[in-house]
Every structure is written in C-alpha cells, then in structure tokens.
Amino acid sequence: MGLYNPGEIELNDPPVFEIEQKVRLRKMIRNDGTFPGKEVGESLAKKGDTGYIVSIGTYLQSYYIYAVHFLESGYVVGCRYNEIVAADDVFFDDADDEENAEN
C-alpha cells in the first residue's frame, strides 16, 4: 500500500503525537526525493533512532506528517504515525511478529 489510502482521513481525529514528544522509528526512513542534499534512496534515519517532534503538518488534506528532529544525525524528517512510536512505549517489531508466527 502506498502513502495515500482513499477513505482514511486522519485529520478527522487529533494528532496521535504532540510537539516536543520523544519518539522512536519503527522502520528505516529513506529519501524519497524530497530531502535536499541527499540521493534518492539514501538512508535518513535508521530503525530504532530516537528524535523529537518539532512540528505537525498535513499531507493531501488527509494525513498528519510529524517533523521529527533526530539529534544524532541532525536531520528533520517527515514521518507518518505508523512509522514512529512514543519512545517510552513498548515497541514490538513487525519482523519479530513474523518470526514468532513461523515457530
């Protein structure tokens, strides 16, 4: 599934995260061509990296985009809610779920 999912409108609800909240990445984020100075496909932040939400914007009048400042790299990267988790929440890796299902 791509970024746009017809019928799903996050803006009908309040944002999941708040400005200045510490979050952690659920998966690697690569440059999709919108990050200046980096090649398309180049890694911007790795799974497990932590950062702080510095602003909350919208995309296609449907989705929240959380601008996350990753202190280690210094990058501010736009993330969807399903790409991040509150840093103090228990984090379950999707890959771990698949591995446990096989056992």
HURANOR-V951334 format. One record per residue. N is the residue number from 1. RES is the residue in one letter. OMEGA is omega in whole degrees, 0 to 359 (NA if undefined). D_CENTER is the distance of its C-alpha to the mean C-alpha in Angstrom with 1 decimal. Layout:
n:N res:RES omega:OMEGA d_center:D_CENTER
n:N res:RES omega:OMEGA d_center:D_CENTER
//
This chain:
n:1 res:M omega:179 d_center:15.6
n:2 res:G omega:181 d_center:14.2
n:3 res:L omega:184 d_center:11.8
n:4 res:Y omega:178 d_center:14.8
n:5 res:N omega:182 d_center:16.4
n:6 res:P omega:179 d_center:19.7
n:7 res:G omega:179 d_center:20.5
n:8 res:E omega:180 d_center:17.1
n:9 res:I omega:181 d_center:17.0
n:10 res:E omega:186 d_center:14.5
n:11 res:L omega:175 d_center:16.5
n:12 res:N omega:180 d_center:19.4
n:13 res:D omega:176 d_center:17.8
n:14 res:P omega:178 d_center:16.7
n:15 res:P omega:179 d_center:13.1
n:16 res:V omega:183 d_center:11.7
n:17 res:F omega:181 d_center:10.9
n:18 res:E omega:175 d_center:13.4
n:19 res:I omega:182 d_center:13.9
n:20 res:E omega:177 d_center:14.7
n:21 res:Q omega:177 d_center:13.0
n:22 res:K omega:182 d_center:12.1
n:23 res:V omega:180 d_center:8.9
n:24 res:R omega:180 d_center:8.2
n:25 res:L omega:177 d_center:6.0
n:26 res:R omega:180 d_center:7.2
n:27 res:K omega:179 d_center:7.8
n:28 res:M omega:176 d_center:8.9
n:29 res:I omega:178 d_center:7.6
n:30 res:R omega:179 d_center:10.9
n:31 res:N omega:177 d_center:12.6
n:32 res:D omega:181 d_center:13.3
n:33 res:G omega:182 d_center:16.1
n:34 res:T omega:180 d_center:14.8
n:35 res:F omega:184 d_center:14.5
n:36 res:P omega:175 d_center:18.2
n:37 res:G omega:178 d_center:20.1
n:38 res:K omega:178 d_center:18.2
n:39 res:E omega:175 d_center:19.2
n:40 res:V omega:181 d_center:17.4
n:41 res:G omega:180 d_center:15.8
n:42 res:E omega:181 d_center:15.9
n:43 res:S omega:177 d_center:13.3
n:44 res:L omega:179 d_center:11.4
n:45 res:A omega:184 d_center:9.7
n:46 res:K omega:176 d_center:10.7
n:47 res:K omega:180 d_center:9.8
n:48 res:G omega:177 d_center:10.9
n:49 res:D omega:178 d_center:10.6
n:50 res:T omega:179 d_center:10.6
n:51 res:G omega:182 d_center:10.4
n:52 res:Y omega:178 d_center:11.3
n:53 res:I omega:182 d_center:10.2
n:54 res:V omega:174 d_center:12.9
n:55 res:S omega:179 d_center:12.8
n:56 res:I omega:179 d_center:11.8
n:57 res:G omega:179 d_center:12.8
n:58 res:T omega:179 d_center:13.4
n:59 res:Y omega:178 d_center:13.5
n:60 res:L omega:181 d_center:16.7
n:61 res:Q omega:182 d_center:17.8
n:62 res:S omega:190 d_center:15.8
n:63 res:Y omega:168 d_center:12.1
n:64 res:Y omega:171 d_center:10.4
n:65 res:I omega:181 d_center:8.2
n:66 res:Y omega:176 d_center:7.1
n:67 res:A omega:184 d_center:8.6
n:68 res:V omega:177 d_center:7.9
n:69 res:H omega:178 d_center:11.1
n:70 res:F omega:187 d_center:11.3
n:71 res:L omega:183 d_center:15.0
n:72 res:E omega:181 d_center:16.1
n:73 res:S omega:184 d_center:15.4
n:74 res:G omega:182 d_center:15.7
n:75 res:Y omega:169 d_center:13.1
n:76 res:V omega:188 d_center:11.1
n:77 res:V omega:177 d_center:8.1
n:78 res:G omega:182 d_center:6.7
n:79 res:C omega:171 d_center:3.2
n:80 res:R omega:183 d_center:4.5
n:81 res:Y omega:182 d_center:5.7
n:82 res:N omega:178 d_center:6.2
n:83 res:E omega:182 d_center:3.3
n:84 res:I omega:177 d_center:4.2
n:85 res:V omega:176 d_center:7.9
n:86 res:A omega:186 d_center:10.7
n:87 res:A omega:182 d_center:12.2
n:88 res:D omega:177 d_center:15.5
n:89 res:D omega:173 d_center:14.8
n:90 res:V omega:185 d_center:16.1
n:91 res:F omega:176 d_center:13.6
n:92 res:F omega:181 d_center:15.0
n:93 res:D omega:178 d_center:14.1
n:94 res:D omega:179 d_center:14.5
n:95 res:A omega:178 d_center:16.9
n:96 res:D omega:178 d_center:18.9
n:97 res:D omega:179 d_center:19.5
n:98 res:E omega:181 d_center:20.8
n:99 res:E omega:180 d_center:23.0
n:100 res:N omega:180 d_center:24.4
n:101 res:A omega:180 d_center:25.2
n:102 res:E omega:183 d_center:27.4
n:103 res:N omega:NA d_center:29.4
//
